[in-house]
Amino acid sequence: MFVDCHSHVVPSGDDGAATIDDGRALCLSAARHGTSVLFATPHVWPHLPLTADRERAVRVAFEQVRAGAGLELRLGFELTPTRALLAEDPHRYVLEGTDRVLLEVDFVGSAELTFALAEHVERAGLRPVIAHPERTEAVLDDPAVADELAARGWALQVNASSLTGRHGPDIEELGWSLVEGGVAAVVASDGHRTTRPAHLDEAYRLARERIGERTSSLFDGSALGVTPSRTAVRAASQGA
Ligand SMILES: [Fe+2]
């Protein structure tokens, strides 16, 4: 059973699921592929911040998707670093039921703001999870940046789709080097839509072949302190 801490299955005005039905279908598909706990993490973008109105709409949509999800759905957010976020209390963005905040490295440009935001999260008594560093210019140009992020004690999250080659050979190779080198702590789907679903099973199978027993903690939520509820365990054992 997998714990997936990064997906876009709740309609929120971003590039993830567009409707409640689409969101539920993505959740049901994730459950069929072995996920028992799935975090919906709508983007918080510089041009799409989490205003009070948007947050209300997201929470309504989340409850609607959750009602037909077939797995344990929890809410979180994925922060794209901005200066504005440095002035906010990051507690509003935690991955539900944890002390973790998911934030990404900008796809283009330096990782400077990522370090600043992660430090801000830590100062608030929370723990950063760094989304898909292997997909970013800063880390592709200089993989030592990933080592620096991990050396701070921050959990690096590699995308399953990077490991299965969806984003090209350079990102696949970097993703595997982070996993095999023990730099990455978590694998998540970052699933957005039917053509980019929230599946972890294929990456799990590949990881088992490459790193054996070390695979479990990358996929089972233990690195984030997440334990599936009894309901989620029951649903998974019934093949929901
Ligand atoms: Fe994402």
Boltz pocket constraint, residues with backbone or C-beta under 6 A from the ligand:
constraints:
  - pocket:
      binder: B
      contacts: [[A, 6], [A, 7], [A, 8], [A, 41], [A, 78], [A, 131], [A, 190]]
      max_distance: 6.0
